[in-house]
Amino acid sequence: MESPSSLAVRVMTLFPEMFPGSLGTSLAGKALKDGKWSLETVDIRSFARDKHRSVDDTPFGGGAGMVMRPDVVNDAIDATWPRTGPLIYLTPRGKVLDQAMVRRFAAEPALTVLCGRYEGVDQRVLDAWPVEEVSIGDFVLSGGEVAATVLLDAVIRLLPGVMGNAESGNDESFERGLLEYPLYTRPAEWQGRTVPEVLLSGHHAKVAQWRLAQAEEITRQRRPDLWSGYAAVKKNDLKKG
């Protein structure tokens, strides 16, 4: 599927002032100014039903912390989700974000991201809507806003025209199931350390071969989980060949 010309992003949060944040700078910021993506923030607190603008309450069954109320979050979703594109909830228990998921999101016309706070969102509202639960890693943050920024940065850079060189992402980590090979630039010698000769040879086939070998070795050493999947695919391809 081809990526849309413009991605409509909607972030539902108790802290709309946190956006665009870092997404307003560098590649993402320029893309925002150029209209390659748009940003709307939804203040969940504006959907509170009492004079105190309460958005959370104590959990049934006891326990520490507070839980975001289903009625408040539901009203925010119902009033603002455009019913197109994924409705994403950032949570440590979600499916871990990877490059394949990022590419899928980048091909959507719109993304709506729900940022939790406190201990999280009442399960009933998550069951009531087609929510896709996503995690950025096996750790806990104070809220979903930082996780949303990470997800959106990864997605936005893949939109058409955002990266100066359309091919610059092809050899990045995870694109082939491997971590990226080592990178070098000028000067050719620095503090007694030299650039591998093959990179100075001008022999493109040998350079490509060296980079692949380096990527494979780094992945094998550092990410055995990735390596096992890559090795299985490579073995299968050799059998077919």
Steps between C-alpha positions, in 0.01 A plus 500: 500500500632846418536754777250788498623845398409638843453324834237638739616447859274541799637467855263457794670606821464668838801713407448647151775754569753216461439501124648541249804514729799349321271417207499871422873496419738339251352269233161462667469873563582590141255235378233649726559848357500358146164329556628146468323426828261689722454502877189541712509464877194401701488598867336201668427710808262715299263201493481471880147505638532673838601844621836368613574367148578157643648252252606219736380299798620225734519147359234242586656221701744734667861570422727798458448780253204626303329391179375719216120493493330316213222756457741790458736319263204358305355846443837626378532214253139523385523872435839514330603167346435531123423125463785469254853381566617313812394599850819438698534474877856519635546248780782274627276198445451572131669338203856630483549760228727385218594629157237291324231660717647844436483443124138390532408813695683720249274365225183609682306820423464578871627396843324564829712447809354467849745590777429341835595637841490376859470118502335500159155502336194306617492173304135543400566796274786310337259212436234733364716641221734338241807602696845377395723477808864586428811504721832667426689261728512304822505792741250737661465874435300763688256521211443426135612836365871416472413163347271677252784731399727201439239322289413809297864592436562150360191524279539855374855449371365229265242728338570589136739792466593525869848349470715679246618176340214256448746211516666612825277274708558184300811388690395615846469266794207255477420568133648163399460333836853608592662772705685763299866463403768739641515848346809712418567846358791747469772519615628165376727477805397626843694453825693217341184322387456446127201431278481141368684486167207348314297818556770702327533260208219634285397138432124513561443125498774442756367785715151350494640158588701645792199692633279193488759290680540767768123533545465125534778470756375793711147360497621153591695635797259762631152384405474120488122537480530689170780276378301180538220636282738639240705180488186291451387716207848495347519121531161465334602730217813293440289185476273665244801618303 
